[in-house]
Amino acid sequence: MNMIEIERALRELRLSGIAETLPTRVMQAQAAQEPFLETFAAMLQDELDRRRSRLTERRFKRSGLDEKVSLADFDWRFNPKLPRSACFELHTLKFIGEGANALIAATAPWPWPRCCCCGAWWPPPPGCSGACAGWPVCCCCPTWPG
């Protein structure tokens, strides 16, 4: 098989990641005199990377989000108290491989209690009808002791 036939076969097998990087990988292998398995492993990694990238792109398109943002784009000046290194470490998802849990905790935006049933904050929002007119009762559960 010559290079054209190999590229055609790769496209037929839907291995576009390998097909795109094949000429480069062949030149690298010849220049460095790499063993076949190293070159083949690199080509397989190219294919895996391409598939992951395309999957991410498809998921982003389906999400309906306007723009892609990452931690690299995050404005850390917004809240200097945020633990930057901990955020980046959490983003790696290393805790999953270790079989550990991650807990993200923060203080409530204000010191008022919440209803355990519906999650409503006390004091109730303006226009709330029902039993929440009297403290400490929620509109959905009249017996709620705040």
N, CA, C and O atoms as CSV, one atom per row, in Angstrom:
chain,resi,resn,atom,element,x,y,z
A,1,MET,N,N,0.844,-1.192,0.000
A,1,MET,CA,C,0.000,0.000,0.000
A,1,MET,C,C,0.879,1.241,0.000
A,1,MET,O,O,1.871,1.330,0.723
A,2,ASN,N,N,0.485,2.184,-0.826
A,2,ASN,CA,C,1.194,3.455,-0.801
A,2,ASN,C,C,0.458,4.431,0.121
A,2,ASN,O,O,-0.585,4.101,0.686
A,3,MET,N,N,1.017,5.639,0.265
A,3,MET,CA,C,0.484,6.608,1.224
A,3,MET,C,C,-0.947,7.020,0.889
A,3,MET,O,O,-1.755,7.195,1.801
A,4,ILE,N,N,-1.276,7.176,-0.364
A,4,ILE,CA,C,-2.623,7.581,-0.770
A,4,ILE,C,C,-3.634,6.503,-0.395
A,4,ILE,O,O,-4.711,6.807,0.117
A,5,GLU,N,N,-3.286,5.241,-0.650
A,5,GLU,CA,C,-4.183,4.137,-0.296
A,5,GLU,C,C,-4.366,4.024,1.215
A,5,GLU,O,O,-5.461,3.734,1.697
A,6,ILE,N,N,-3.288,4.254,1.955
A,6,ILE,CA,C,-3.372,4.199,3.416
A,6,ILE,C,C,-4.291,5.309,3.933
A,6,ILE,O,O,-5.134,5.072,4.798
A,7,GLU,N,N,-4.124,6.508,3.402
A,7,GLU,CA,C,-4.990,7.620,3.833
A,7,GLU,C,C,-6.446,7.353,3.467
A,7,GLU,O,O,-7.345,7.674,4.245
A,8,ARG,N,N,-6.689,6.777,2.305
A,8,ARG,CA,C,-8.052,6.443,1.898
A,8,ARG,C,C,-8.642,5.392,2.850
A,8,ARG,O,O,-9.798,5.500,3.258
A,9,ALA,N,N,-7.852,4.388,3.195
A,9,ALA,CA,C,-8.317,3.348,4.123
A,9,ALA,C,C,-8.605,3.938,5.512
A,9,ALA,O,O,-9.579,3.561,6.163
A,10,LEU,N,N,-7.757,4.855,5.952
A,10,LEU,CA,C,-7.982,5.485,7.252
A,10,LEU,C,C,-9.276,6.288,7.257
A,10,LEU,O,O,-10.014,6.270,8.242
A,11,ARG,N,N,-9.552,6.982,6.179
A,11,ARG,CA,C,-10.806,7.745,6.105
A,11,ARG,C,C,-12.007,6.805,6.037
A,11,ARG,O,O,-13.053,7.081,6.623
A,12,GLU,N,N,-11.851,5.693,5.318
A,12,GLU,CA,C,-12.937,4.713,5.244
A,12,GLU,C,C,-13.210,4.103,6.611
A,12,GLU,O,O,-14.356,3.805,6.948
A,13,LEU,N,N,-12.160,3.919,7.390
A,13,LEU,CA,C,-12.308,3.395,8.747
A,13,LEU,C,C,-12.677,4.502,9.746
A,13,LEU,O,O,-12.810,4.255,10.945
A,14,ARG,N,N,-12.837,5.703,9.232
A,14,ARG,CA,C,-13.188,6.867,10.058
A,14,ARG,C,C,-12.132,7.154,11.123
A,14,ARG,O,O,-12.450,7.418,12.283
A,15,LEU,N,N,-10.894,7.097,10.712
A,15,LEU,CA,C,-9.764,7.422,11.578
A,15,LEU,C,C,-9.125,8.717,11.082
A,15,LEU,O,O,-7.951,8.749,10.713
A,16,SER,N,N,-9.926,9.784,11.084
A,16,SER,CA,C,-9.461,11.048,10.516
A,16,SER,C,C,-8.324,11.666,11.320
A,16,SER,O,O,-7.499,12.383,10.754
A,17,GLY,N,N,-8.259,11.407,12.621
A,17,GLY,CA,C,-7.164,11.939,13.427
A,17,GLY,C,C,-5.829,11.376,12.993
A,17,GLY,O,O,-4.841,12.104,12.894
A,18,ILE,N,N,-5.798,10.086,12.734
A,18,ILE,CA,C,-4.564,9.455,12.250
A,18,ILE,C,C,-4.261,9.927,10.834
A,18,ILE,O,O,-3.111,10.212,10.500
A,19,ALA,N,N,-5.311,10.010,9.993
A,19,ALA,CA,C,-5.110,10.423,8.607
A,19,ALA,C,C,-4.503,11.828,8.525
A,19,ALA,O,O,-3.665,12.089,7.661
A,20,GLU,N,N,-4.921,12.731,9.418
A,20,GLU,CA,C,-4.402,14.099,9.378
A,20,GLU,C,C,-2.936,14.183,9.799
A,20,GLU,O,O,-2.179,14.995,9.266
A,21,THR,N,N,-2.544,13.355,10.742
A,21,THR,CA,C,-1.179,13.467,11.276
A,21,THR,C,C,-0.219,12.430,10.716
A,21,THR,O,O,0.958,12.422,11.074
A,22,LEU,N,N,-0.699,11.564,9.851
A,22,LEU,CA,C,0.143,10.483,9.327
A,22,LEU,C,C,1.433,10.979,8.664
A,22,LEU,O,O,2.504,10.484,9.015
A,23,PRO,N,N,1.385,11.926,7.729
A,23,PRO,CA,C,2.650,12.359,7.099
A,23,PRO,C,C,3.654,12.903,8.118
A,23,PRO,O,O,4.850,12.626,8.027
A,24,THR,N,N,3.167,13.670,9.077
A,24,THR,CA,C,4.051,14.225,10.100
A,24,THR,C,C,4.656,13.123,10.952
A,24,THR,O,O,5.855,13.129,11.229
A,25,ARG,N,N,3.819,12.172,11.369
A,25,ARG,CA,C,4.305,11.072,12.211
A,25,ARG,C,C,5.302,10.192,11.466
A,25,ARG,O,O,6.261,9.704,12.064
A,26,VAL,N,N,5.089,9.984,10.179
A,26,VAL,CA,C,6.026,9.176,9.384
A,26,VAL,C,C,7.389,9.870,9.327
A,26,VAL,O,O,8.428,9.230,9.491
A,27,MET,N,N,7.373,11.195,9.091
A,27,MET,CA,C,8.636,11.942,9.043
A,27,MET,C,C,9.331,11.935,10.398
A,27,MET,O,O,10.553,11.794,10.466
A,28,GLN,N,N,8.564,12.084,11.482
A,28,GLN,CA,C,9.151,12.048,12.823
A,28,GLN,C,C,9.788,10.690,13.102
A,28,GLN,O,O,10.891,10.611,13.643
A,29,ALA,N,N,9.094,9.640,12.733
A,29,ALA,CA,C,9.590,8.286,12.991
A,29,ALA,C,C,10.872,8.021,12.201
A,29,ALA,O,O,11.816,7.421,12.716
A,30,GLN,N,N,10.894,8.472,10.951
A,30,GLN,CA,C,12.088,8.263,10.137
A,30,GLN,C,C,13.261,9.085,10.661
A,30,GLN,O,O,14.388,8.591,10.709
A,31,ALA,N,N,13.010,10.332,11.054
A,31,ALA,CA,C,14.091,11.210,11.519
A,31,ALA,C,C,14.667,10.728,12.852
A,31,ALA,O,O,15.881,10.768,13.052
A,32,ALA,N,N,13.809,10.275,13.757
A,32,ALA,CA,C,14.273,9.856,15.086
A,32,ALA,C,C,14.529,8.356,15.166
A,32,ALA,O,O,14.987,7.857,16.194
A,33,GLN,N,N,14.236,7.640,14.095
A,33,GLN,CA,C,14.357,6.181,14.061
A,33,GLN,C,C,13.651,5.550,15.268
A,33,GLN,O,O,14.202,4.712,15.982
A,34,GLU,N,N,12.400,5.999,15.458
A,34,GLU,CA,C,11.588,5.484,16.567
A,34,GLU,C,C,11.137,4.065,16.259
A,34,GLU,O,O,10.952,3.701,15.098
A,35,PRO,N,N,10.961,3.270,17.301
A,35,PRO,CA,C,10.388,1.942,17.098
A,35,PRO,C,C,8.938,2.064,16.625
A,35,PRO,O,O,8.266,3.060,16.891
A,36,PHE,N,N,8.479,1.051,15.931
A,36,PHE,CA,C,7.132,1.067,15.368
A,36,PHE,C,C,6.075,1.297,16.442
A,36,PHE,O,O,5.159,2.097,16.245
A,37,LEU,N,N,6.191,0.609,17.570
A,37,LEU,CA,C,5.158,0.726,18.603
A,37,LEU,C,C,5.050,2.148,19.156
A,37,LEU,O,O,3.947,2.599,19.465
A,38,GLU,N,N,6.153,2.852,19.285
A,38,GLU,CA,C,6.099,4.243,19.757
A,38,GLU,C,C,5.369,5.123,18.750
A,38,GLU,O,O,4.531,5.945,19.122
A,39,THR,N,N,5.688,4.947,17.494
A,39,THR,CA,C,5.030,5.732,16.446
A,39,THR,C,C,3.554,5.389,16.375
A,39,THR,O,O,2.712,6.280,16.260
A,40,PHE,N,N,3.238,4.114,16.443
A,40,PHE,CA,C,1.843,3.682,16.385
A,40,PHE,C,C,1.067,4.213,17.593
A,40,PHE,O,O,-0.074,4.650,17.450
A,41,ALA,N,N,1.673,4.177,18.770
A,41,ALA,CA,C,1.020,4.696,19.977
A,41,ALA,C,C,0.755,6.196,19.827
A,41,ALA,O,O,-0.304,6.677,20.232
A,42,ALA,N,N,1.701,6.937,19.250
A,42,ALA,CA,C,1.508,8.370,19.040
A,42,ALA,C,C,0.369,8.632,18.062
A,42,ALA,O,O,-0.408,9.569,18.241
A,43,MET,N,N,0.273,7.797,17.023
A,43,MET,CA,C,-0.812,7.959,16.059
A,43,MET,C,C,-2.162,7.645,16.691
A,43,MET,O,O,-3.147,8.333,16.424
A,44,LEU,N,N,-2.213,6.622,17.517
A,44,LEU,CA,C,-3.462,6.316,18.216
A,44,LEU,C,C,-3.849,7.452,19.170
A,44,LEU,O,O,-5.029,7.778,19.306
A,45,GLN,N,N,-2.860,8.045,19.822
A,45,GLN,CA,C,-3.139,9.174,20.712
A,45,GLN,C,C,-3.668,10.355,19.911
A,45,GLN,O,O,-4.550,11.072,20.385
A,46,ASP,N,N,-3.145,10.571,18.703
A,46,ASP,CA,C,-3.670,11.629,17.834
A,46,ASP,C,C,-5.151,11.406,17.554
A,46,ASP,O,O,-5.950,12.341,17.601
A,47,GLU,N,N,-5.507,10.163,17.263
A,47,GLU,CA,C,-6.906,9.836,16.978
A,47,GLU,C,C,-7.779,10.064,18.208
A,47,GLU,O,O,-8.858,10.647,18.106
A,48,LEU,N,N,-7.318,9.608,19.360
A,48,LEU,CA,C,-8.087,9.812,20.591
A,48,LEU,C,C,-8.264,11.298,20.893
A,48,LEU,O,O,-9.351,11.732,21.275
A,49,ASP,N,N,-7.202,12.070,20.724
A,49,ASP,CA,C,-7.284,13.512,20.969
A,49,ASP,C,C,-8.291,14.171,20.034
A,49,ASP,O,O,-9.080,15.017,20.454
A,50,ARG,N,N,-8.256,13.780,18.777
A,50,ARG,CA,C,-9.189,14.337,17.791
A,50,ARG,C,C,-10.626,13.996,18.157
A,50,ARG,O,O,-11.507,14.852,18.073
A,51,ARG,N,N,-10.867,12.764,18.558
A,51,ARG,CA,C,-12.238,12.363,18.925
A,51,ARG,C,C,-12.731,13.099,20.166
A,51,ARG,O,O,-13.882,13.531,20.219
A,52,ARG,N,N,-11.864,13.239,21.157
A,52,ARG,CA,C,-12.259,13.989,22.366
A,52,ARG,C,C,-12.569,15.438,22.018
A,52,ARG,O,O,-13.538,16.012,22.514
A,53,SER,N,N,-11.747,16.016,21.172
A,53,SER,CA,C,-11.935,17.405,20.768
A,53,SER,C,C,-13.261,17.582,20.030
A,53,SER,O,O,-14.002,18.529,20.292
A,54,ARG,N,N,-13.551,16.675,19.115
A,54,ARG,CA,C,-14.808,16.761,18.358
A,54,ARG,C,C,-16.008,16.527,19.264
A,54,ARG,O,O,-17.045,17.168,19.092
A,55,LEU,N,N,-15.883,15.617,20.226
A,55,LEU,CA,C,-16.964,15.368,21.173
A,55,LEU,C,C,-17.239,16.621,22.013
A,55,LEU,O,O,-18.392,16.984,22.246
A,56,THR,N,N,-16.179,17.263,22.454
A,56,THR,CA,C,-16.337,18.496,23.227
A,56,THR,C,C,-17.019,19.571,22.389
A,56,THR,O,O,-17.901,20.278,22.877
A,57,GLU,N,N,-16.614,19.692,21.136
A,57,GLU,CA,C,-17.231,20.681,20.239
A,57,GLU,C,C,-18.709,20.392,20.030
A,57,GLU,O,O,-19.531,21.307,20.075
A,58,ARG,N,N,-19.059,19.125,19.801
A,58,ARG,CA,C,-20.468,18.765,19.610
A,58,ARG,C,C,-21.284,19.068,20.859
A,58,ARG,O,O,-22.394,19.593,20.770
A,59,ARG,N,N,-20.732,18.736,22.021
A,59,ARG,CA,C,-21.445,19.006,23.267
A,59,ARG,C,C,-21.639,20.497,23.481
A,59,ARG,O,O,-22.694,20.930,23.946
A,60,PHE,N,N,-20.627,21.284,23.144
A,60,PHE,CA,C,-20.751,22.724,23.296
A,60,PHE,C,C,-21.830,23.265,22.363
A,60,PHE,O,O,-22.635,24.104,22.769
A,61,LYS,N,N,-21.854,22.799,21.133
A,61,LYS,CA,C,-22.884,23.258,20.191
A,61,LYS,C,C,-24.276,22.917,20.700
A,61,LYS,O,O,-25.191,23.737,20.616
A,62,ARG,N,N,-24.439,21.701,21.229
A,62,ARG,CA,C,-25.749,21.281,21.755
A,62,ARG,C,C,-26.150,22.027,23.017
A,62,ARG,O,O,-27.337,22.123,23.329
A,63,SER,N,N,-25.176,22.555,23.743
A,63,SER,CA,C,-25.477,23.214,25.008
A,63,SER,C,C,-26.233,24.524,24.818
A,63,SER,O,O,-26.969,24.950,25.707
A,64,GLY,N,N,-26.058,25.158,23.675
A,64,GLY,CA,C,-26.725,26.425,23.431
A,64,GLY,C,C,-26.047,27.608,24.108
A,64,GLY,O,O,-26.589,28.713,24.100
A,65,LEU,N,N,-24.882,27.399,24.688
A,65,LEU,CA,C,-24.167,28.498,25.327
A,65,LEU,C,C,-23.616,29.452,24.276
A,65,LEU,O,O,-23.270,29.045,23.168
A,66,ASP,N,N,-23.542,30.718,24.641
A,66,ASP,CA,C,-23.075,31.727,23.694
A,66,ASP,C,C,-21.575,31.692,23.469
A,66,ASP,O,O,-21.107,31.848,22.341
A,67,GLU,N,N,-20.825,31.489,24.535
A,67,GLU,CA,C,-19.374,31.527,24.408
A,67,GLU,C,C,-18.732,30.467,25.283
A,67,GLU,O,O,-19.299,30.021,26.280
A,68,LYS,N,N,-17.533,30.079,24.878
A,68,LYS,CA,C,-16.762,29.107,25.647
A,68,LYS,C,C,-15.848,29.864,26.593
A,68,LYS,O,O,-15.120,30.766,26.179
A,69,VAL,N,N,-15.888,29.497,27.851
A,69,VAL,CA,C,-14.975,30.102,28.812
A,69,VAL,C,C,-14.261,28.991,29.570
A,69,VAL,O,O,-14.766,27.876,29.701
A,70,SER,N,N,-13.097,29.318,30.056
A,70,SER,CA,C,-12.337,28.350,30.823
A,70,SER,C,C,-11.741,29.059,32.028
A,70,SER,O,O,-11.861,30.276,32.166
A,71,LEU,N,N,-11.102,28.297,32.891
A,71,LEU,CA,C,-10.463,28.906,34.047
A,71,LEU,C,C,-9.359,29.860,33.625
A,71,LEU,O,O,-9.057,30.813,34.344
A,72,ALA,N,N,-8.762,29.623,32.487
A,72,ALA,CA,C,-7.713,30.519,31.996
A,72,ALA,C,C,-8.294,31.898,31.676
A,72,ALA,O,O,-7.591,32.905,31.767
A,73,ASP,N,N,-9.583,31.945,31.299
A,73,ASP,CA,C,-10.234,33.209,30.962
A,73,ASP,C,C,-10.865,33.890,32.173
A,73,ASP,O,O,-11.321,35.029,32.072
A,74,PHE,N,N,-10.897,33.214,33.300
A,74,PHE,CA,C,-11.588,33.729,34.481
A,74,PHE,C,C,-10.875,34.963,35.046
A,74,PHE,O,O,-9.647,35.004,35.120
A,75,ASP,N,N,-11.658,35.957,35.439
A,75,ASP,CA,C,-11.103,37.173,36.027
A,75,ASP,C,C,-10.918,36.947,37.523
A,75,ASP,O,O,-11.866,37.082,38.296
A,76,TRP,N,N,-9.708,36.608,37.926
A,76,TRP,CA,C,-9.424,36.290,39.323
A,76,TRP,C,C,-9.435,37.536,40.195
A,76,TRP,O,O,-9.467,37.427,41.421
A,77,ARG,N,N,-9.409,38.708,39.593
A,77,ARG,CA,C,-9.491,39.941,40.368
A,77,ARG,C,C,-10.892,40.164,40.903
A,77,ARG,O,O,-11.086,40.947,41.832
A,78,PHE,N,N,-11.884,39.475,40.317
A,78,PHE,CA,C,-13.276,39.601,40.743
A,78,PHE,C,C,-13.419,39.302,42.234
A,78,PHE,O,O,-14.092,40.034,42.961
A,79,ASN,N,N,-12.784,38.227,42.676
A,79,ASN,CA,C,-12.801,37.879,44.092
A,79,ASN,C,C,-11.425,37.316,44.448
A,79,ASN,O,O,-11.167,36.129,44.244
A,80,PRO,N,N,-10.550,38.158,44.973
A,80,PRO,CA,C,-9.185,37.696,45.273
A,80,PRO,C,C,-9.117,36.639,46.368
A,80,PRO,O,O,-8.073,36.013,46.552
A,81,LYS,N,N,-10.206,36.428,47.096
A,81,LYS,CA,C,-10.207,35.418,48.159
A,81,LYS,C,C,-10.348,34.002,47.605
A,81,LYS,O,O,-10.106,33.030,48.322
A,82,LEU,N,N,-10.737,33.879,46.342
A,82,LEU,CA,C,-10.892,32.542,45.754
A,82,LEU,C,C,-9.544,31.834,45.724
A,82,LEU,O,O,-8.545,32.416,45.302
A,83,PRO,N,N,-9.512,30.585,46.168
A,83,PRO,CA,C,-8.245,29.832,46.139
A,83,PRO,C,C,-7.945,29.349,44.723
A,83,PRO,O,O,-8.421,28.295,44.300
A,84,ARG,N,N,-7.160,30.122,44.010
A,84,ARG,CA,C,-6.895,29.860,42.591
A,84,ARG,C,C,-6.320,28.466,42.357
A,84,ARG,O,O,-6.815,27.735,41.499
A,85,SER,N,N,-5.288,28.086,43.102
A,85,SER,CA,C,-4.650,26.784,42.875
A,85,SER,C,C,-5.625,25.652,43.183
A,85,SER,O,O,-5.613,24.630,42.498
A,86,ALA,N,N,-6.466,25.817,44.198
A,86,ALA,CA,C,-7.450,24.781,44.516
A,86,ALA,C,C,-8.484,24.648,43.402
A,86,ALA,O,O,-8.928,23.542,43.096
A,87,CYS,N,N,-8.867,25.766,42.798
A,87,CYS,CA,C,-9.821,25.713,41.679
A,87,CYS,C,C,-9.233,24.962,40.492
A,87,CYS,O,O,-9.911,24.146,39.866
A,88,PHE,N,N,-7.958,25.242,40.182
A,88,PHE,CA,C,-7.313,24.545,39.064
A,88,PHE,C,C,-7.156,23.055,39.371
A,88,PHE,O,O,-7.326,22.221,38.481
A,89,GLU,N,N,-6.837,22.718,40.611
A,89,GLU,CA,C,-6.702,21.309,40.977
A,89,GLU,C,C,-8.048,20.602,40.897
A,89,GLU,O,O,-8.126,19.465,40.431
A,90,LEU,N,N,-9.100,21.262,41.344
A,90,LEU,CA,C,-10.447,20.685,41.257
A,90,LEU,C,C,-10.843,20.462,39.803
A,90,LEU,O,O,-11.505,19.476,39.478
A,91,HIS,N,N,-10.437,21.377,38.932
A,91,HIS,CA,C,-10.750,21.286,37.510
A,91,HIS,C,C,-10.106,20.072,36.851
A,91,HIS,O,O,-10.607,19.592,35.834
A,92,THR,N,N,-9.011,19.567,37.403
A,92,THR,CA,C,-8.367,18.391,36.819
A,92,THR,C,C,-9.162,17.114,37.078
A,92,THR,O,O,-8.944,16.101,36.413
A,93,LEU,N,N,-10.083,17.157,38.041
A,93,LEU,CA,C,-10.906,16.001,38.441
A,93,LEU,C,C,-10.066,14.849,38.984
A,93,LEU,O,O,-10.484,13.692,38.936
A,94,LYS,N,N,-8.896,15.165,39.494
A,94,LYS,CA,C,-8.000,14.152,40.047
A,94,LYS,C,C,-8.661,13.381,41.188
A,94,LYS,O,O,-8.379,12.200,41.392
A,95,PHE,N,N,-9.535,14.048,41.925
A,95,PHE,CA,C,-10.190,13.401,43.064
A,95,PHE,C,C,-11.049,12.216,42.639
A,95,PHE,O,O,-11.272,11.305,43.436
A,96,ILE,N,N,-11.530,12.210,41.417
A,96,ILE,CA,C,-12.354,11.096,40.934
A,96,ILE,C,C,-11.500,9.843,40.800
A,96,ILE,O,O,-11.895,8.762,41.237
A,97,GLY,N,N,-10.328,9.993,40.194
A,97,GLY,CA,C,-9.417,8.858,40.037
A,97,GLY,C,C,-8.935,8.309,41.368
A,97,GLY,O,O,-8.627,7.123,41.489
A,98,GLU,N,N,-8.872,9.184,42.365
A,98,GLU,CA,C,-8.438,8.752,43.694
A,98,GLU,C,C,-9.572,8.170,44.518
A,98,GLU,O,O,-9.352,7.703,45.636
A,99,GLY,N,N,-10.791,8.195,43.973
A,99,GLY,CA,C,-11.939,7.681,44.701
A,99,GLY,C,C,-12.350,8.575,45.859
A,99,GLY,O,O,-12.945,8.110,46.831
A,100,ALA,N,N,-12.031,9.853,45.752
A,100,ALA,CA,C,-12.355,10.802,46.821
A,100,ALA,C,C,-13.561,11.646,46.416
A,100,ALA,O,O,-14.039,11.568,45.284
A,101,ASN,N,N,-14.035,12.439,47.345
A,101,ASN,CA,C,-15.148,13.345,47.098
A,101,ASN,C,C,-14.642,14.775,47.087
A,101,ASN,O,O,-13.583,15.077,47.637
A,102,ALA,N,N,-15.401,15.642,46.462
A,102,ALA,CA,C,-15.095,17.070,46.491
A,102,ALA,C,C,-16.311,17.787,47.046
A,102,ALA,O,O,-17.441,17.527,46.634
A,103,LEU,N,N,-16.075,18.672,47.962
A,103,LEU,CA,C,-17.154,19.435,48.573
A,103,LEU,C,C,-16.840,20.912,48.398
A,103,LEU,O,O,-15.787,21.394,48.816
A,104,ILE,N,N,-17.760,21.610,47.782
A,104,ILE,CA,C,-17.600,23.045,47.606
A,104,ILE,C,C,-18.595,23.705,48.550
A,104,ILE,O,O,-19.806,23.528,48.412
A,105,ALA,N,N,-18.088,24.450,49.489
A,105,ALA,CA,C,-18.946,25.074,50.490
A,105,ALA,C,C,-18.726,26.571,50.484
A,105,ALA,O,O,-17.617,27.050,50.244
A,106,ALA,N,N,-19.781,27.296,50.749
A,106,ALA,CA,C,-19.695,28.752,50.835
A,106,ALA,C,C,-20.713,29.224,51.849
A,106,ALA,O,O,-21.640,28.498,52.207
A,107,THR,N,N,-20.532,30.428,52.297
A,107,THR,CA,C,-21.517,30.989,53.215
A,107,THR,C,C,-22.714,31.468,52.426
A,107,THR,O,O,-22.607,31.776,51.239
A,108,ALA,N,N,-23.855,31.529,53.091
A,108,ALA,CA,C,-25.079,32.006,52.453
A,108,ALA,C,C,-24.930,33.490,52.133
A,108,ALA,O,O,-24.208,34.209,52.823
A,109,PRO,N,N,-25.616,33.947,51.084
A,109,PRO,CA,C,-25.486,35.349,50.710
A,109,PRO,C,C,-26.046,36.302,51.759
A,109,PRO,O,O,-25.674,37.475,51.784
A,110,TRP,N,N,-26.914,35.830,52.606
A,110,TRP,CA,C,-27.403,36.640,53.718
A,110,TRP,C,C,-27.710,35.716,54.882
A,110,TRP,O,O,-27.857,34.510,54.680
A,111,PRO,N,N,-27.811,36.237,56.080
A,111,PRO,CA,C,-27.893,35.383,57.267
A,111,PRO,C,C,-29.288,34.851,57.607
A,111,PRO,O,O,-29.480,34.355,58.717
A,112,TRP,N,N,-30.253,34.931,56.717
A,112,TRP,CA,C,-31.590,34.483,57.058
A,112,TRP,C,C,-31.738,32.991,56.819
A,112,TRP,O,O,-31.068,32.439,55.946
A,113,PRO,N,N,-32.591,32.334,57.565
A,113,PRO,CA,C,-32.778,30.888,57.415
A,113,PRO,C,C,-33.572,30.537,56.161
A,113,PRO,O,O,-34.263,31.373,55.579
A,114,ARG,N,N,-33.451,29.282,55.770
A,114,ARG,CA,C,-34.189,28.765,54.617
A,114,ARG,C,C,-35.153,27.689,55.061
A,114,ARG,O,O,-34.929,27.007,56.061
A,115,CYS,N,N,-36.227,27.544,54.305
A,115,CYS,CA,C,-37.189,26.480,54.544
A,115,CYS,C,C,-36.589,25.169,54.046
A,115,CYS,O,O,-36.069,25.108,52.931
A,116,CYS,N,N,-36.657,24.127,54.858
A,116,CYS,CA,C,-36.084,22.844,54.452
A,116,CYS,C,C,-36.947,22.151,53.404
A,116,CYS,O,O,-36.493,21.213,52.749
A,117,CYS,N,N,-38.160,22.595,53.246
A,117,CYS,CA,C,-39.089,21.962,52.312
A,117,CYS,C,C,-38.968,22.554,50.908
A,117,CYS,O,O,-38.767,21.828,49.934
A,118,CYS,N,N,-39.093,23.871,50.815
A,118,CYS,CA,C,-39.098,24.495,49.490
A,118,CYS,C,C,-37.846,25.309,49.210
A,118,CYS,O,O,-37.627,25.733,48.075
A,119,GLY,N,N,-37.022,25.535,50.226
A,119,GLY,CA,C,-35.806,26.302,50.034
A,119,GLY,C,C,-36.019,27.802,50.039
A,119,GLY,O,O,-35.100,28.552,49.710
A,120,ALA,N,N,-37.228,28.268,50.410
A,120,ALA,CA,C,-37.509,29.704,50.424
A,120,ALA,C,C,-36.731,30.391,51.534
A,120,ALA,O,O,-36.523,29.830,52.610
A,121,TRP,N,N,-36.306,31.617,51.252
A,121,TRP,CA,C,-35.585,32.403,52.251
A,121,TRP,C,C,-36.573,33.181,53.102
A,121,TRP,O,O,-37.643,33.566,52.631
A,122,TRP,N,N,-36.211,33.410,54.357
A,122,TRP,CA,C,-36.983,34.306,55.193
A,122,TRP,C,C,-36.200,35.588,55.318
A,122,TRP,O,O,-35.002,35.481,55.579
A,123,PRO,N,N,-36.704,36.736,55.172
A,123,PRO,CA,C,-38.107,37.040,54.972
A,123,PRO,C,C,-38.554,36.687,53.565
A,123,PRO,O,O,-37.745,36.639,52.638
A,124,PRO,N,N,-39.848,36.439,53.411
A,124,PRO,CA,C,-40.374,36.031,52.110
A,124,PRO,C,C,-40.250,37.148,51.088
A,124,PRO,O,O,-40.188,38.322,51.454
A,125,PRO,N,N,-40.215,36.790,49.809
A,125,PRO,CA,C,-40.120,37.810,48.768
A,125,PRO,C,C,-41.373,38.664,48.731
A,125,PRO,O,O,-42.435,38.226,49.173
A,126,PRO,N,N,-41.260,39.876,48.209
A,126,PRO,CA,C,-42.443,40.731,48.106
A,126,PRO,C,C,-43.518,40.056,47.266
A,126,PRO,O,O,-43.221,39.438,46.244
A,127,GLY,N,N,-44.751,40.175,47.695
A,127,GLY,CA,C,-45.867,39.589,46.961
A,127,GLY,C,C,-46.137,38.142,47.305
A,127,GLY,O,O,-47.023,37.527,46.711
A,128,CYS,N,N,-45.400,37.582,48.248
A,128,CYS,CA,C,-45.626,36.196,48.628
A,128,CYS,C,C,-46.946,36.106,49.376
A,128,CYS,O,O,-47.189,36.861,50.317
A,129,SER,N,N,-47.788,35.189,48.958
A,129,SER,CA,C,-49.087,35.038,49.620
A,129,SER,C,C,-49.074,33.779,50.465
A,129,SER,O,O,-48.185,32.941,50.312
A,130,GLY,N,N,-50.013,33.637,51.322
A,130,GLY,CA,C,-50.114,32.420,52.126
A,130,GLY,C,C,-49.692,32.668,53.551
A,130,GLY,O,O,-49.761,33.791,54.051
A,131,ALA,N,N,-49.257,31.620,54.195
A,131,ALA,CA,C,-48.994,31.663,55.627
A,131,ALA,C,C,-47.682,32.341,55.985
A,131,ALA,O,O,-47.399,32.516,57.170
A,132,CYS,N,N,-46.866,32.733,55.001
A,132,CYS,CA,C,-45.558,33.281,55.337
A,132,CYS,C,C,-45.621,34.726,55.809
A,132,CYS,O,O,-44.583,35.342,56.056
A,133,ALA,N,N,-46.814,35.271,55.937
A,133,ALA,CA,C,-46.919,36.642,56.428
A,133,ALA,C,C,-46.504,36.735,57.890
A,133,ALA,O,O,-46.123,37.811,58.351
A,134,GLY,N,N,-46.567,35.646,58.616
A,134,GLY,CA,C,-46.191,35.678,60.019
A,134,GLY,C,C,-44.947,34.870,60.276
A,134,GLY,O,O,-44.853,33.725,59.833
A,135,TRP,N,N,-44.002,35.428,60.971
A,135,TRP,CA,C,-42.759,34.739,61.313
A,135,TRP,C,C,-43.055,33.687,62.348
A,135,TRP,O,O,-43.935,33.935,63.172
A,136,PRO,N,N,-42.449,32.599,62.390
A,136,PRO,CA,C,-41.507,32.053,61.424
A,136,PRO,C,C,-42.154,30.978,60.577
A,136,PRO,O,O,-41.875,29.797,60.790
A,137,VAL,N,N,-42.981,31.321,59.654
A,137,VAL,CA,C,-43.734,30.362,58.867
A,137,VAL,C,C,-43.477,30.598,57.382
A,137,VAL,O,O,-43.341,31.742,56.948
A,138,CYS,N,N,-43.411,29.526,56.609
A,138,CYS,CA,C,-43.175,29.602,55.164
A,138,CYS,C,C,-44.495,29.436,54.440
A,138,CYS,O,O,-45.434,28.848,54.976
A,139,CYS,N,N,-44.570,29.954,53.223
A,139,CYS,CA,C,-45.823,29.887,52.464
A,139,CYS,C,C,-46.207,28.467,52.071
A,139,CYS,O,O,-47.387,28.203,51.840
A,140,CYS,N,N,-45.260,27.552,51.988
A,140,CYS,CA,C,-45.605,26.194,51.564
A,140,CYS,C,C,-45.746,25.247,52.736
A,140,CYS,O,O,-46.398,24.210,52.611
A,141,CYS,N,N,-45.162,25.570,53.857
A,141,CYS,CA,C,-45.297,24.685,55.017
A,141,CYS,C,C,-45.565,25.540,56.257
A,141,CYS,O,O,-44.637,26.043,56.891
A,142,PRO,N,N,-46.835,25.694,56.587
A,142,PRO,CA,C,-47.239,26.586,57.678
A,142,PRO,C,C,-46.631,26.252,59.036
A,142,PRO,O,O,-46.654,27.092,59.934
A,143,THR,N,N,-46.102,25.083,59.205
A,143,THR,CA,C,-45.540,24.740,60.494
A,143,THR,C,C,-44.028,24.938,60.553
A,143,THR,O,O,-43.396,24.581,61.547
A,144,TRP,N,N,-43.440,25.507,59.494
A,144,TRP,CA,C,-41.989,25.646,59.419
A,144,TRP,C,C,-41.470,26.595,60.490
A,144,TRP,O,O,-41.805,27.779,60.489
A,145,PRO,N,N,-40.651,26.079,61.404
A,145,PRO,CA,C,-40.029,26.980,62.381
A,145,PRO,C,C,-38.685,27.427,61.862
A,145,PRO,O,O,-37.732,26.647,61.881
A,146,GLY,N,N,-38.576,28.648,61.402
A,146,GLY,CA,C,-37.347,29.193,60.844
A,146,GLY,C,C,-36.214,28.986,61.753
A,146,GLY,O,O,-35.092,29.385,61.441
